[in-house]
Structures are given as C-alpha cells and as structure tokens.
Amino acid sequence: MNLIKFLKSGIIALLFTFTATFASAGGHFDANNHDASMLSESELKAMVDAAMKVNPPKNGKNYVFGFANLQRDIAFCALVEEGILANAEAAGIEVLVTDNLLDGATAMANAESYITRNVDYVIEFQTDAAFGEMIMNKMNMNGIGVTAIDIPMPGAGFFGANNPKSGYIGGLHLASAAITKWGPDVGKDAYLVIGALPQSGAVVAMRSGGQEAGARAILPEISDDRVIVYDAKQTLELSFQEMNNVIGRIPEGAPILITAINDQTSTGALRAVQGANRGDDAIVVGMGADELDTMMNEPEFIASVGYFPERYGNYLIPMALSNLANKPVDDVVLMNHVMVSPSNICEYYSDRTCRDDDVAASWSFPQEAFSAHLAEVRADPAMADVLNLIPSD
C-alpha cells in the first residue's frame, strides 16, 4: 500500500467519511465510528434532554461542565478548548474553563474548584500521571463523571491519541524523508533525536517508542548510540533549552532526524539546531499538526502527524452527555492520525494551499513490523496498567 492509498484508507474514512451518525444510531453516540464532524444543534440539544431525564442539572436549569485545559496558551490546547466551547454553546451547556499550567498540583486545585462548584461533569486535560488517581478519587467521592484527554486517569473515560500508531507513522515519514534528502545510506551516519515527556507516564511513552520503532523500520542501521532521547518538557522554550544540551553530542555534518512529543517541542528542537548553524543538517517531523505556519514556512519542518485538536470537542461533549444519560460509551476512544505536509494540507484545512513538499517522503506501511512492535509494547511490564490503550493493530 503506498502513502496516498494509506491516507485514503480506513483512517481517513473514520475521520472524514460518514459511517454512523447520531440520528442513524437512534440517539446513541458511537464515538469510535463517528466521522469527527460536529453534531447539529438539534442533535446536541436532544442529547441534553435525554441526559437531564436521568441526571438533572445540579445548578439550575442548565448543565455546568468543567474543562481543565492542559495549558491554554499552547496552540494545540487552544484548539481543543475552542472545539469544546463551540459544542457546549450549541448544546446550551455552560463550561467553566481552568488552566492546569502543565502542573499536577495546579490540576488538583482546579479539580477541587469544580467539586466546590458542584459541576455536572468534568473534561480533564492534565499531563502529570502521578496526580490522575488523586484527582479521580475526589471526583468519585463527589459523584462527578470525568473524561480524560490523552493522559489516562483511573476510572475516567479516555479520549485521545493512538500513541503507538501516531508515533510510528511519524517515524516512518521522518526516515523516508531522510533517504530522499541524503540518500539510501543516510542511516550509517544519521542521528535520531526524540523529544519525550517522561512525566506523562507509560501512555505517552508509547508515542516516543513508536517514533523510534517507525524510523528504525526504514533505517535499521541507525545504531543505539545514535538514538538520543531527551526530556522535551512539553513547551517550545524548554525543549529548546534541552536540545541545546544535545546538539554538541552530534558530529558536525551528521544528518539529524528530529521528532518530539508535539509540534511545539519539535519546533523548540529545530530552533536549537538552527541557533547552532546546523539547520541544513536537520529535518523535523512534528506531532499534532497544530503549528501549521511553522510547517509551511520552514523547510526543515517537513511534516506533522495530524491529531486534529479542533475536532476533539465534537467527541468530548457528546461523550459526556452520553455518560450523563447512562447510555453506553466506549471506555477508550482513540483518534486516527494521518501525515499532514505542505503537499496535502489543503485536503484537511480548506483555508490552506497545497504545494510541493520541501523534502518528499514515500513509504509503505509495514503492517507486519508494526504488529511486532505492538506485541513488544504489550509485553513491556511498564504498560501493564494501560493495555486497553494499545490498539489491536
């Protein structure tokens, strides 16, 4: 299967081809077969009516939800928030937004504020895995349902990235582009640099592991000593600082293949390489496709794995309402991901114009190798508590 066929396959079908609607399902929101579009106002309000018959609002006539955002000034998070608020407004739901500031203690304080306000439901986006259980203990004691975004919390529903697969396709694309730029022997000298996020625990580690596995599926000759994993710490600025400590370990002229936990940290790593006058040695693949201007304006930033954060709310509000209506909701809903690059950006964002990629990549998805990678992930003792978040294939 070539890249174009892969992008047009079931992954795209789930995101953009209508397979099951709220109406055709007789009022049941089937999140894992939803097309990522926003339900109509009438459909959302019908879901509210159904939920209120089972769980009336605690604070008057309308529902009040809490949304604890990861960090509101990060582009990805801002897009998630906009989508949640748009859906809530259409449904007639008030949303109390707080900022977790990438900090577990702040997330705990925000959770406690929602308990004080006696909200009807909480959507939680917080990055510190160590605080998830504590937050959920408090929510459970107060009878507040929770959906967690990207970082699981015990007992909460989960909505977020398919981490092994998103990382893997990003790694495939990065390695393939390296061959285009430097030739088929690039793996003999190249360095693979991955900006990870250890504080977020095992689930996000699957993304970083997928990035390495995908790149080495195409360039197996990259030796272990030329794979550098650093703590990207979630933001552009901190990733820039950490990458400055890495760049000196890479010999002059060696190709540098960079990817990281999100677009911001990928950009931070690129800025460090550029600051060291090594930009010509580097190519970057991001995660999220939320920093589109960077991808379109900087030739080293060749592509990003699409997460479509602007569509998260199209799932999260209906999932919350289904929970309140005591209707079946999948415990785990994973987004599907595609590569977004200058050559296909207009297919996903109509306000953008496609152009030729600065560094093209062409690859076939190695299903057998990916299945073997998933088997290794499942066998890792560190993944024992999150096996339900590992895709079947």
Secondary structure as UniProt FT lines:
FT   HELIX           3..7
FT   HELIX           10..16
FT   TURN            22..27
FT   HELIX           31..33
FT   HELIX           41..54
FT   STRAND          64..69
FT   TURN            72..73
FT   HELIX           75..91
FT   STRAND          94..99
FT   TURN            101..102
FT   HELIX           104..117
FT   STRAND          121..124
FT   HELIX           129..141
FT   TURN            142..143
FT   STRAND          145..149
FT   TURN            154..155
FT   STRAND          157..160
FT   HELIX           163..182
FT   TURN            184..185
FT   HELIX           186..188
FT   STRAND          191..196
FT   HELIX           198..200
FT   HELIX           202..218
FT   TURN            220..221
FT   HELIX           224..226
FT   STRAND          227..231
FT   TURN            233..234
FT   HELIX           236..247
FT   TURN            248..249
FT   TURN            252..253
FT   STRAND          256..260
FT   HELIX           263..275
FT   TURN            276..277
FT   HELIX           279..281
FT   STRAND          282..288
FT   HELIX           292..297
FT   TURN            299..300
FT   STRAND          301..306
FT   HELIX           309..311
FT   HELIX           313..324
FT   TURN            325..326
FT   STRAND          332..334
FT   STRAND          338..340
FT   TURN            342..344
FT   HELIX           345..348
FT   TURN            350..351
FT   HELIX           367..379
FT   HELIX           381..389
//
